[in-house]
Amino acid sequence: MLKRLLGGGTVILAGLEPELSGEWHLKSVSHRLDGGGLVTECQDEKGKAE
């Protein structure tokens, strides 16, 4: 299920390299449409928000 990606949120990545898998806190997220489609960029850090 696809959920909204918003700054201040948390995502859990699974099935990736061990250093990428786990819980990530999204500090900021931006979305834009360009000629290639929807582009999402985020600033994040691994682990729970403080």
mmCIF file of the N, C-alpha and C atoms, coordinates in Angstrom:
data_MODEL
# 
_entry.id   MODEL 
# 
loop_
_atom_site.group_PDB 
_atom_site.id 
_atom_site.type_symbol 
_atom_site.label_atom_id 
_atom_site.label_alt_id 
_atom_site.label_comp_id 
_atom_site.label_asym_id 
_atom_site.label_entity_id 
_atom_site.label_seq_id 
_atom_site.pdbx_PDB_ins_code 
_atom_site.Cartn_x 
_atom_site.Cartn_y 
_atom_site.Cartn_z 
_atom_site.occupancy 
_atom_site.B_iso_or_equiv 
_atom_site.pdbx_formal_charge 
_atom_site.auth_seq_id 
_atom_site.auth_comp_id 
_atom_site.auth_asym_id 
_atom_site.auth_atom_id 
_atom_site.pdbx_PDB_model_num 
ATOM 1   N N  . MET A 1 1  ? 0.845  -1.178 0.000   1.00 0.00 ? 1  MET A N  1 
ATOM 2   C CA . MET A 1 1  ? 0.000  0.000  0.000   1.00 0.00 ? 1  MET A CA 1 
ATOM 3   C C  . MET A 1 1  ? 0.896  1.249  0.000   1.00 0.00 ? 1  MET A C  1 
ATOM 4   N N  . LEU A 1 2  ? 0.637  2.148  -0.887  1.00 0.00 ? 2  LEU A N  1 
ATOM 5   C CA . LEU A 1 2  ? 1.401  3.389  -0.973  1.00 0.00 ? 2  LEU A CA 1 
ATOM 6   C C  . LEU A 1 2  ? 0.775  4.435  -0.055  1.00 0.00 ? 2  LEU A C  1 
ATOM 7   N N  . LYS A 1 3  ? 1.610  4.992  0.822   1.00 0.00 ? 3  LYS A N  1 
ATOM 8   C CA . LYS A 1 3  ? 1.141  6.038  1.735   1.00 0.00 ? 3  LYS A CA 1 
ATOM 9   C C  . LYS A 1 3  ? 1.782  7.349  1.347   1.00 0.00 ? 3  LYS A C  1 
ATOM 10  N N  . ARG A 1 4  ? 1.276  8.414  1.868   1.00 0.00 ? 4  ARG A N  1 
ATOM 11  C CA . ARG A 1 4  ? 1.840  9.741  1.609   1.00 0.00 ? 4  ARG A CA 1 
ATOM 12  C C  . ARG A 1 4  ? 3.211  9.860  2.245   1.00 0.00 ? 4  ARG A C  1 
ATOM 13  N N  . LEU A 1 5  ? 4.128  10.443 1.496   1.00 0.00 ? 5  LEU A N  1 
ATOM 14  C CA . LEU A 1 5  ? 5.457  10.733 2.041   1.00 0.00 ? 5  LEU A CA 1 
ATOM 15  C C  . LEU A 1 5  ? 5.498  12.194 2.416   1.00 0.00 ? 5  LEU A C  1 
ATOM 16  N N  . LEU A 1 6  ? 5.582  12.469 3.712   1.00 0.00 ? 6  LEU A N  1 
ATOM 17  C CA . LEU A 1 6  ? 5.570  13.832 4.215   1.00 0.00 ? 6  LEU A CA 1 
ATOM 18  C C  . LEU A 1 6  ? 6.709  14.026 5.205   1.00 0.00 ? 6  LEU A C  1 
ATOM 19  N N  . GLY A 1 7  ? 7.263  15.230 5.237   1.00 0.00 ? 7  GLY A N  1 
ATOM 20  C CA . GLY A 1 7  ? 8.280  15.557 6.215   1.00 0.00 ? 7  GLY A CA 1 
ATOM 21  C C  . GLY A 1 7  ? 7.758  15.321 7.624   1.00 0.00 ? 7  GLY A C  1 
ATOM 22  N N  . GLY A 1 8  ? 8.590  14.773 8.482   1.00 0.00 ? 8  GLY A N  1 
ATOM 23  C CA . GLY A 1 8  ? 8.191  14.448 9.847   1.00 0.00 ? 8  GLY A CA 1 
ATOM 24  C C  . GLY A 1 8  ? 7.673  13.037 9.986   1.00 0.00 ? 8  GLY A C  1 
ATOM 25  N N  . GLY A 1 9  ? 7.492  12.355 8.848   1.00 0.00 ? 9  GLY A N  1 
ATOM 26  C CA . GLY A 1 9  ? 6.993  10.987 8.869   1.00 0.00 ? 9  GLY A CA 1 
ATOM 27  C C  . GLY A 1 9  ? 8.113  9.969  8.992   1.00 0.00 ? 9  GLY A C  1 
ATOM 28  N N  . THR A 1 10 ? 7.722  8.720  9.014   1.00 0.00 ? 10 THR A N  1 
ATOM 29  C CA . THR A 1 10 ? 8.653  7.605  9.115   1.00 0.00 ? 10 THR A CA 1 
ATOM 30  C C  . THR A 1 10 ? 8.307  6.580  8.049   1.00 0.00 ? 10 THR A C  1 
ATOM 31  N N  . VAL A 1 11 ? 9.332  5.981  7.451   1.00 0.00 ? 11 VAL A N  1 
ATOM 32  C CA . VAL A 1 11 ? 9.133  4.870  6.520   1.00 0.00 ? 11 VAL A CA 1 
ATOM 33  C C  . VAL A 1 11 ? 10.006 3.709  6.975   1.00 0.00 ? 11 VAL A C  1 
ATOM 34  N N  . ILE A 1 12 ? 9.595  2.502  6.637   1.00 0.00 ? 12 ILE A N  1 
ATOM 35  C CA . ILE A 1 12 ? 10.378 1.310  6.920   1.00 0.00 ? 12 ILE A CA 1 
ATOM 36  C C  . ILE A 1 12 ? 10.733 0.667  5.588   1.00 0.00 ? 12 ILE A C  1 
ATOM 37  N N  . LEU A 1 13 ? 12.023 0.545  5.324   1.00 0.00 ? 13 LEU A N  1 
ATOM 38  C CA . LEU A 1 13 ? 12.513 -0.078 4.101   1.00 0.00 ? 13 LEU A CA 1 
ATOM 39  C C  . LEU A 1 13 ? 12.937 -1.504 4.414   1.00 0.00 ? 13 LEU A C  1 
ATOM 40  N N  . ALA A 1 14 ? 12.554 -2.446 3.543   1.00 0.00 ? 14 ALA A N  1 
ATOM 41  C CA . ALA A 1 14 ? 12.897 -3.854 3.752   1.00 0.00 ? 14 ALA A CA 1 
ATOM 42  C C  . ALA A 1 14 ? 13.347 -4.460 2.434   1.00 0.00 ? 14 ALA A C  1 
ATOM 43  N N  . GLY A 1 15 ? 14.171 -5.492 2.520   1.00 0.00 ? 15 GLY A N  1 
ATOM 44  C CA . GLY A 1 15 ? 14.609 -6.212 1.342   1.00 0.00 ? 15 GLY A CA 1 
ATOM 45  C C  . GLY A 1 15 ? 15.732 -5.526 0.582   1.00 0.00 ? 15 GLY A C  1 
ATOM 46  N N  . LEU A 1 16 ? 16.402 -4.580 1.224   1.00 0.00 ? 16 LEU A N  1 
ATOM 47  C CA . LEU A 1 16 ? 17.506 -3.858 0.602   1.00 0.00 ? 16 LEU A CA 1 
ATOM 48  C C  . LEU A 1 16 ? 18.813 -4.278 1.264   1.00 0.00 ? 16 LEU A C  1 
ATOM 49  N N  . GLU A 1 17 ? 19.893 -3.623 0.891   1.00 0.00 ? 17 GLU A N  1 
ATOM 50  C CA . GLU A 1 17 ? 21.164 -3.858 1.562   1.00 0.00 ? 17 GLU A CA 1 
ATOM 51  C C  . GLU A 1 17 ? 20.983 -3.594 3.059   1.00 0.00 ? 17 GLU A C  1 
ATOM 52  N N  . PRO A 1 18 ? 21.695 -4.320 3.923   1.00 0.00 ? 18 PRO A N  1 
ATOM 53  C CA . PRO A 1 18 ? 21.498 -4.152 5.375   1.00 0.00 ? 18 PRO A CA 1 
ATOM 54  C C  . PRO A 1 18 ? 21.621 -2.712 5.855   1.00 0.00 ? 18 PRO A C  1 
ATOM 55  N N  . GLU A 1 19 ? 22.540 -1.939 5.273   1.00 0.00 ? 19 GLU A N  1 
ATOM 56  C CA . GLU A 1 19 ? 22.702 -0.552 5.737   1.00 0.00 ? 19 GLU A CA 1 
ATOM 57  C C  . GLU A 1 19 ? 21.553 0.358  5.307   1.00 0.00 ? 19 GLU A C  1 
ATOM 58  N N  . LEU A 1 20 ? 20.739 -0.083 4.347   1.00 0.00 ? 20 LEU A N  1 
ATOM 59  C CA . LEU A 1 20 ? 19.592 0.714  3.896   1.00 0.00 ? 20 LEU A CA 1 
ATOM 60  C C  . LEU A 1 20 ? 18.276 0.246  4.511   1.00 0.00 ? 20 LEU A C  1 
ATOM 61  N N  . SER A 1 21 ? 18.196 -1.018 4.861   1.00 0.00 ? 21 SER A N  1 
ATOM 62  C CA . SER A 1 21 ? 16.962 -1.556 5.439   1.00 0.00 ? 21 SER A CA 1 
ATOM 63  C C  . SER A 1 21 ? 16.772 -1.019 6.845   1.00 0.00 ? 21 SER A C  1 
ATOM 64  N N  . GLY A 1 22 ? 15.516 -0.838 7.227   1.00 0.00 ? 22 GLY A N  1 
ATOM 65  C CA . GLY A 1 22 ? 15.191 -0.384 8.573   1.00 0.00 ? 22 GLY A CA 1 
ATOM 66  C C  . GLY A 1 22 ? 14.284 0.824  8.560   1.00 0.00 ? 22 GLY A C  1 
ATOM 67  N N  . GLU A 1 23 ? 14.178 1.451  9.692   1.00 0.00 ? 23 GLU A N  1 
ATOM 68  C CA . GLU A 1 23 ? 13.293 2.611  9.880   1.00 0.00 ? 23 GLU A CA 1 
ATOM 69  C C  . GLU A 1 23 ? 14.058 3.895  9.575   1.00 0.00 ? 23 GLU A C  1 
ATOM 70  N N  . TRP A 1 24 ? 13.427 4.771  8.809   1.00 0.00 ? 24 TRP A N  1 
ATOM 71  C CA . TRP A 1 24 ? 14.017 6.057  8.414   1.00 0.00 ? 24 TRP A CA 1 
ATOM 72  C C  . TRP A 1 24 ? 13.056 7.187  8.765   1.00 0.00 ? 24 TRP A C  1 
ATOM 73  N N  . HIS A 1 25 ? 13.589 8.245  9.362   1.00 0.00 ? 25 HIS A N  1 
ATOM 74  C CA . HIS A 1 25 ? 12.816 9.448  9.682   1.00 0.00 ? 25 HIS A CA 1 
ATOM 75  C C  . HIS A 1 25 ? 12.971 10.433 8.524   1.00 0.00 ? 25 HIS A C  1 
ATOM 76  N N  . LEU A 1 26 ? 11.860 10.907 7.985   1.00 0.00 ? 26 LEU A N  1 
ATOM 77  C CA . LEU A 1 26 ? 11.875 11.863 6.876   1.00 0.00 ? 26 LEU A CA 1 
ATOM 78  C C  . LEU A 1 26 ? 11.901 13.276 7.437   1.00 0.00 ? 26 LEU A C  1 
ATOM 79  N N  . LYS A 1 27 ? 13.022 13.954 7.279   1.00 0.00 ? 27 LYS A N  1 
ATOM 80  C CA . LYS A 1 27 ? 13.139 15.338 7.767   1.00 0.00 ? 27 LYS A CA 1 
ATOM 81  C C  . LYS A 1 27 ? 12.359 16.290 6.875   1.00 0.00 ? 27 LYS A C  1 
ATOM 82  N N  . SER A 1 28 ? 12.512 16.144 5.553   1.00 0.00 ? 28 SER A N  1 
ATOM 83  C CA . SER A 1 28 ? 11.761 16.971 4.598   1.00 0.00 ? 28 SER A CA 1 
ATOM 84  C C  . SER A 1 28 ? 11.557 16.171 3.316   1.00 0.00 ? 28 SER A C  1 
ATOM 85  N N  . VAL A 1 29 ? 10.462 16.456 2.644   1.00 0.00 ? 29 VAL A N  1 
ATOM 86  C CA . VAL A 1 29 ? 10.119 15.746 1.407   1.00 0.00 ? 29 VAL A CA 1 
ATOM 87  C C  . VAL A 1 29 ? 9.578  16.764 0.408   1.00 0.00 ? 29 VAL A C  1 
ATOM 88  N N  . SER A 1 30 ? 10.008 16.650 -0.855  1.00 0.00 ? 30 SER A N  1 
ATOM 89  C CA . SER A 1 30 ? 9.441  17.497 -1.916  1.00 0.00 ? 30 SER A CA 1 
ATOM 90  C C  . SER A 1 30 ? 9.046  16.615 -3.090  1.00 0.00 ? 30 SER A C  1 
ATOM 91  N N  . HIS A 1 31 ? 7.991  17.027 -3.767  1.00 0.00 ? 31 HIS A N  1 
ATOM 92  C CA . HIS A 1 31 ? 7.477  16.299 -4.928  1.00 0.00 ? 31 HIS A CA 1 
ATOM 93  C C  . HIS A 1 31 ? 7.351  17.285 -6.083  1.00 0.00 ? 31 HIS A C  1 
ATOM 94  N N  . ARG A 1 32 ? 7.664  16.821 -7.299  1.00 0.00 ? 32 ARG A N  1 
ATOM 95  C CA . ARG A 1 32 ? 7.467  17.673 -8.474  1.00 0.00 ? 32 ARG A CA 1 
ATOM 96  C C  . ARG A 1 32 ? 7.219  16.798 -9.692  1.00 0.00 ? 32 ARG A C  1 
ATOM 97  N N  . LEU A 1 33 ? 6.516  17.351 -10.642 1.00 0.00 ? 33 LEU A N  1 
ATOM 98  C CA . LEU A 1 33 ? 6.310  16.698 -11.932 1.00 0.00 ? 33 LEU A CA 1 
ATOM 99  C C  . LEU A 1 33 ? 7.245  17.325 -12.940 1.00 0.00 ? 33 LEU A C  1 
ATOM 100 N N  . ASP A 1 34 ? 7.949  16.491 -13.687 1.00 0.00 ? 34 ASP A N  1 
ATOM 101 C CA . ASP A 1 34 ? 8.756  17.018 -14.779 1.00 0.00 ? 34 ASP A CA 1 
ATOM 102 C C  . ASP A 1 34 ? 8.544  16.132 -16.000 1.00 0.00 ? 34 ASP A C  1 
ATOM 103 N N  . GLY A 1 35 ? 9.334  16.321 -17.045 1.00 0.00 ? 35 GLY A N  1 
ATOM 104 C CA . GLY A 1 35 ? 9.153  15.563 -18.279 1.00 0.00 ? 35 GLY A CA 1 
ATOM 105 C C  . GLY A 1 35 ? 9.271  14.058 -18.113 1.00 0.00 ? 35 GLY A C  1 
ATOM 106 N N  . GLY A 1 36 ? 9.926  13.610 -17.050 1.00 0.00 ? 36 GLY A N  1 
ATOM 107 C CA . GLY A 1 36 ? 10.085 12.181 -16.801 1.00 0.00 ? 36 GLY A CA 1 
ATOM 108 C C  . GLY A 1 36 ? 9.046  11.600 -15.864 1.00 0.00 ? 36 GLY A C  1 
ATOM 109 N N  . GLY A 1 37 ? 8.161  12.430 -15.334 1.00 0.00 ? 37 GLY A N  1 
ATOM 110 C CA . GLY A 1 37 ? 7.126  11.954 -14.413 1.00 0.00 ? 37 GLY A CA 1 
ATOM 111 C C  . GLY A 1 37 ? 7.270  12.577 -13.044 1.00 0.00 ? 37 GLY A C  1 
ATOM 112 N N  . LEU A 1 38 ? 6.771  11.883 -12.044 1.00 0.00 ? 38 LEU A N  1 
ATOM 113 C CA . LEU A 1 38 ? 6.797  12.370 -10.668 1.00 0.00 ? 38 LEU A CA 1 
ATOM 114 C C  . LEU A 1 38 ? 8.174  12.098 -10.066 1.00 0.00 ? 38 LEU A C  1 
ATOM 115 N N  . VAL A 1 39 ? 8.769  13.125 -9.472  1.00 0.00 ? 39 VAL A N  1 
ATOM 116 C CA . VAL A 1 39 ? 10.065 13.006 -8.811  1.00 0.00 ? 39 VAL A CA 1 
ATOM 117 C C  . VAL A 1 39 ? 9.866  13.367 -7.344  1.00 0.00 ? 39 VAL A C  1 
ATOM 118 N N  . THR A 1 40 ? 10.316 12.495 -6.451  1.00 0.00 ? 40 THR A N  1 
ATOM 119 C CA . THR A 1 40 ? 10.242 12.748 -5.018  1.00 0.00 ? 40 THR A CA 1 
ATOM 120 C C  . THR A 1 40 ? 11.656 12.769 -4.468  1.00 0.00 ? 40 THR A C  1 
ATOM 121 N N  . GLU A 1 41 ? 11.974 13.817 -3.711  1.00 0.00 ? 41 GLU A N  1 
ATOM 122 C CA . GLU A 1 41 ? 13.277 13.942 -3.072  1.00 0.00 ? 41 GLU A CA 1 
ATOM 123 C C  . GLU A 1 41 ? 13.053 14.118 -1.578  1.00 0.00 ? 41 GLU A C  1 
ATOM 124 N N  . CYS A 1 42 ? 13.960 13.558 -0.781  1.00 0.00 ? 42 CYS A N  1 
ATOM 125 C CA . CYS A 1 42 ? 13.795 13.704 0.662   1.00 0.00 ? 42 CYS A CA 1 
ATOM 126 C C  . CYS A 1 42 ? 15.141 13.820 1.360   1.00 0.00 ? 42 CYS A C  1 
ATOM 127 N N  . GLN A 1 43 ? 15.099 14.470 2.516   1.00 0.00 ? 43 GLN A N  1 
ATOM 128 C CA . GLN A 1 43 ? 16.207 14.520 3.454   1.00 0.00 ? 43 GLN A CA 1 
ATOM 129 C C  . GLN A 1 43 ? 15.794 13.590 4.587   1.00 0.00 ? 43 GLN A C  1 
ATOM 130 N N  . ASP A 1 44 ? 16.640 12.632 4.913   1.00 0.00 ? 44 ASP A N  1 
ATOM 131 C CA . ASP A 1 44 ? 16.241 11.645 5.902   1.00 0.00 ? 44 ASP A CA 1 
ATOM 132 C C  . ASP A 1 44 ? 17.418 11.221 6.765   1.00 0.00 ? 44 ASP A C  1 
ATOM 133 N N  . GLU A 1 45 ? 17.097 10.487 7.827   1.00 0.00 ? 45 GLU A N  1 
ATOM 134 C CA . GLU A 1 45 ? 18.128 9.903  8.667   1.00 0.00 ? 45 GLU A CA 1 
ATOM 135 C C  . GLU A 1 45 ? 17.619 8.568  9.185   1.00 0.00 ? 45 GLU A C  1 
ATOM 136 N N  . LYS A 1 46 ? 18.534 7.623  9.293   1.00 0.00 ? 46 LYS A N  1 
ATOM 137 C CA . LYS A 1 46 ? 18.141 6.297  9.751   1.00 0.00 ? 46 LYS A CA 1 
ATOM 138 C C  . LYS A 1 46 ? 17.868 6.334  11.252  1.00 0.00 ? 46 LYS A C  1 
ATOM 139 N N  . GLY A 1 47 ? 16.811 5.671  11.640  1.00 0.00 ? 47 GLY A N  1 
ATOM 140 C CA . GLY A 1 47 ? 16.440 5.594  13.059  1.00 0.00 ? 47 GLY A CA 1 
ATOM 141 C C  . GLY A 1 47 ? 15.182 6.390  13.320  1.00 0.00 ? 47 GLY A C  1 
ATOM 142 N N  . LYS A 1 48 ? 14.704 6.274  14.517  1.00 0.00 ? 48 LYS A N  1 
ATOM 143 C CA . LYS A 1 48 ? 13.482 6.970  14.917  1.00 0.00 ? 48 LYS A CA 1 
ATOM 144 C C  . LYS A 1 48 ? 13.737 8.451  15.130  1.00 0.00 ? 48 LYS A C  1 
ATOM 145 N N  . ALA A 1 49 ? 12.680 9.239  14.954  1.00 0.00 ? 49 ALA A N  1 
ATOM 146 C CA . ALA A 1 49 ? 12.767 10.683 15.206  1.00 0.00 ? 49 ALA A CA 1 
ATOM 147 C C  . ALA A 1 49 ? 13.010 10.911 16.690  1.00 0.00 ? 49 ALA A C  1 
ATOM 148 N N  . GLU A 1 50 ? 13.757 11.956 16.987  1.00 0.00 ? 50 GLU A N  1 
ATOM 149 C CA . GLU A 1 50 ? 14.027 12.290 18.390  1.00 0.00 ? 50 GLU A CA 1 
ATOM 150 C C  . GLU A 1 50 ? 12.962 13.187 18.937  1.00 0.00 ? 50 GLU A C  1 
# 
